[in-house]
Amino acid sequence: MKYIRIIYKVAGLKILLVAGLVLMATTARKNTAVTQKQKNIRHWWLKKVIQIVGIQLTTKGQVPQKSETALWVSNHISWLDIPVIGSEDVTFLSKAEIRKWPVLGWLTKKSGTLYIQRGGKNASQTASQNIADTITSGTDRVIVFPEATTTDGKDVKCFHARIFAPAIDHSLSVQPICIRYLDKKGNSHPKMIWGDESFMSNLFAILGEAHIQVELNFLEPIDGGKYSERKELANQARENIRECLLDVTER
């Protein structure tokens, strides 16, 4: 049964990938900004990914309205964090290397993904300005994973403070999000932990699962304008997410 699930889901994801390419190709315009239609395609595509994989998503807390633009920050456990959080319609900040990936690089670029060149000169300032421009324009929210790596989901690593600069410089709201993957018994789902596994190995392990429950907890927003130090704001957001994560773990 496990292998039948994998075959069925892989076929579904392949069809979805082709559909995404066709839709983006027919709506893309050369040398122009990403359109709302392309953003809608991104939102639809990511929602379909979690449906095909078999994610059962539960959203808790007060989900912000589309008009409530903010800098979203979340703990980072799996590659599935992207479609799970993307199901709420938000723009992503990603490492610049993804732009060079075959197929997916083109898709992410056309769907409005923002990029940061890690280690590059003035990379943080450029990314910060792009985030601020996207949010202050009132057209989108931006999600970042301040840990800059995936974890086992049992705790939250230190947040990179520089990513919070636009929230302080432009008095933006920060929306902390706590994400948690559970098995059918309500325990932390072991297959979601990436570790030293290759992407393909982890992908097939996840596709073979019949039940993956995800909790997406939207915590109380933080007013970035009340902070003067990036580190202080980063620590506050981390502690809020960590408190929620540990509370879930101890249930």
Secondary structure as GFF3:
##gff-version 3
##sequence-region A 1 251
A	DSSP	alpha_helix	2	27	.	.	.	ID=ss1
A	DSSP	alpha_helix	36	53	.	.	.	ID=ss2
A	DSSP	beta_strand	55	61	.	.	.	ID=ss3
A	DSSP	beta_strand	71	74	.	.	.	ID=ss4
A	DSSP	alpha_helix	81	86	.	.	.	ID=ss5
A	DSSP	beta_strand	91	95	.	.	.	ID=ss6
A	DSSP	three_ten_helix	96	100	.	.	.	ID=ss7
A	DSSP	alpha_helix	104	110	.	.	.	ID=ss8
A	DSSP	beta_strand	114	116	.	.	.	ID=ss9
A	DSSP	alpha_helix	123	136	.	.	.	ID=ss10
A	DSSP	beta_strand	142	144	.	.	.	ID=ss11
A	DSSP	three_ten_helix	161	164	.	.	.	ID=ss12
A	DSSP	alpha_helix	165	169	.	.	.	ID=ss13
A	DSSP	beta_strand	173	182	.	.	.	ID=ss14
A	DSSP	three_ten_helix	190	192	.	.	.	ID=ss15
A	DSSP	alpha_helix	199	207	.	.	.	ID=ss16
A	DSSP	beta_strand	212	218	.	.	.	ID=ss17
A	DSSP	beta_strand	222	223	.	.	.	ID=ss18
A	DSSP	three_ten_helix	224	226	.	.	.	ID=ss19
A	DSSP	alpha_helix	230	249	.	.	.	ID=ss20
###
